[in-house]
Amino acid sequence: MDFDLTTEQQQILEYGNSVAKQYDRRYWLDCAEKREFPAGLYQKVADDGFVGMMVPEQYGGAGQGMTEMHLFLEGLSNNGIPLLNLVVGATMSLGLIAKYGTEQQKQRFLPDACSGKIRFCFAITEPDAGTNSMRITSVAKRNGNRFTLNGQKTFITDADGSDYALVVTRTIPHTEVKRKTDGFTLFAVDLKAKGVSKQYIPVSIPAPETQWQLFFDDVDLGPEDAIGEIDRGFEILFNSLNPERILVGSICCGLGRYALNRAVDYASGRKVFNNTPIGAYQGLQHPLASAYTDVEMASLMTLKAAWIYDQSREAGEFSNMAKLAAADAGTKAVDVALQCFGGNGFTKEYGIFDIYPLVRLLKTAPLNREMILNYIGERVMGLPRSY
Ligand SMILES: Cc1cc2nc3c(=O)[nH]c(=O)nc-3n(C[C@H](O)[C@H](O)[C@H](O)COP(=O)(O)OP(=O)(O)OC[C@H]3O[C@@H](n4cnc5c(N)ncnc54)[C@H](O)[C@@H]3O)c2cc1C
């Protein structure tokens, strides 16, 4: 058994440190405040070959695995730069196209997406279906050999800056299928197409990628836009959920580490009684040490989940546990770090409280903590289902 990273993997993890010299947390927060996509940072990451990390080399990617993608995202987040599009676009959308797209679709989308010329977002959530994706009501109705898409999606990250959305829709309504997982299809929808409109959703989370409702009104789609088999999209979708959970784990561990490192620096210098740095008080030191341990344990679980995924083994158990552990550990780490900063933690200048909303979001999205626990309870431990 070997827990060491290879030299190349170590470099991928440390890449975030070098990027942060040019595009640091301050830059990321400035973009968030202006609701402006961090185009300079994204283009640098694309130029350095990291947007296409998991895309095969013949389509402009780096041909690496989930382990490397995890290390890359964790390394950026260690520096306080959690780029969400790298989850919904670079991994979920490009990963699915690379795996299930036709040769023509790969040529059409992947080289431009890897180079940063076009971006994807991922759209599954609907206002009425919520967590229960089986009940989505958007429908792409067959019309000869073409499809007409109608429906609505909500909370779609980066929909305004993206060129395409990978949309999960029904091609058979849920009331007409034998098995509830039948009748789903994934389409790459051009967001400039006739019949597509969007509405901004203001959220209380500092992040440069903004949230949008998407409306589809008689949007014309062809078989060339369907990614994977028509009506069998759920199986494809299922394969994208573990990568998403793993990378949420990467972001939470990184942000937790970033907050703790900031707290250690601050608590080692700040003195308010007897010339003793506040970091010497065990009332602060022990929570920091405990949070640090939780982050490192979650990070190990996330790495294991990524490794299992790369072995083409069933990764649901470890991906879910990694996401659960990392979202809890990241949230705890930010809370503990915040306490060290006293009043300064709540100022814009120090920017510590600003870390909290995003890391806390990741307990609720993309899959809430309760559904993750349901998965572990039912699927992993064999307990009966309540819902
Ligand atoms: C900032 C942000 C970005 C997002 N980005 C995207 C995106 O890019 N693409 C996309 O498709 N979606 C996106 N989402 C949507 C996100 O995935 C959903 O909000 C999330 O899955 C929860 O669904 P819901 O909001 O409808 O909650 P609901 O389904 O209404 O659930 C509410 C709460 O009920 C509880 N609950 C529900 N069912 C159960 C159960 N069976 N057992 C126990 N408890 C349960 C949970 O605590 C849950 O938090 C985003 C959301 C936000 C806020």
The ligand as a Gaussian input file, in Angstrom:
#p B3LYP/6-31G(d) Opt

LIG

0 1
 C      -26.318000      28.082000      -5.274000
 C      -26.941000      26.866000      -5.874000
 C      -26.390000      26.319000      -7.027000
 C      -26.996000      25.231000      -7.641000
 N      -26.501000      24.771000      -8.847000
 C      -27.216000      23.857000      -9.546000
 C      -26.835000      23.518000     -10.887000
 O      -25.846000      24.026000     -11.442000
 N      -27.607000      22.628000     -11.574000
 C      -28.722000      22.060000     -11.022000
 O      -29.378000      21.281000     -11.714000
 N      -29.102000      22.344000      -9.753000
 C      -28.393000      23.233000      -9.002000
 N      -28.775000      23.572000      -7.718000
 C      -29.968000      22.948000      -7.140000
 C      -29.646000      22.039000      -5.960000
 O      -29.053000      20.856000      -6.418000
 C      -30.956000      21.801000      -5.190000
 O      -31.307000      23.024000      -4.573000
 C      -30.798000      20.703000      -4.187000
 O      -30.679000      19.475000      -4.844000
 C      -32.003000      20.609000      -3.234000
 O      -33.219000      20.617000      -3.927000
 P      -34.376000      21.617000      -3.479000
 O      -33.762000      22.971000      -3.339000
 O      -35.537000      21.527000      -4.398000
 O      -34.796000      21.094000      -2.038000
 P      -36.058000      20.138000      -1.642000
 O      -36.103000      18.976000      -2.560000
 O      -37.273000      20.984000      -1.552000
 O      -35.617000      19.672000      -0.214000
 C      -35.595000      20.562000       0.908000
 C      -34.951000      19.862000       2.079000
 O      -35.763000      18.757000       2.473000
 C      -34.954000      17.692000       2.952000
 N      -35.323000      16.457000       2.229000
 C      -35.854000      16.323000       0.977000
 N      -36.092000      15.034000       0.693000
 C      -35.728000      14.330000       1.788000
 C      -35.730000      12.935000       2.116000
 N      -36.190000      11.981000       1.286000
 N      -35.249000      12.567000       3.345000
 C      -34.798000      13.497000       4.221000
 N      -34.788000      14.813000       3.969000
 C      -35.231000      15.220000       2.759000
 C      -33.507000      18.101000       2.757000
 O      -33.004000      18.603000       3.978000
 C      -33.576000      19.240000       1.767000
 O      -32.496000      20.148000       1.955000
 C      -28.151000      24.634000      -7.056000
 C      -28.675000      25.157000      -5.861000
 C      -28.100000      26.273000      -5.280000
 C      -28.739000      26.840000      -4.039000

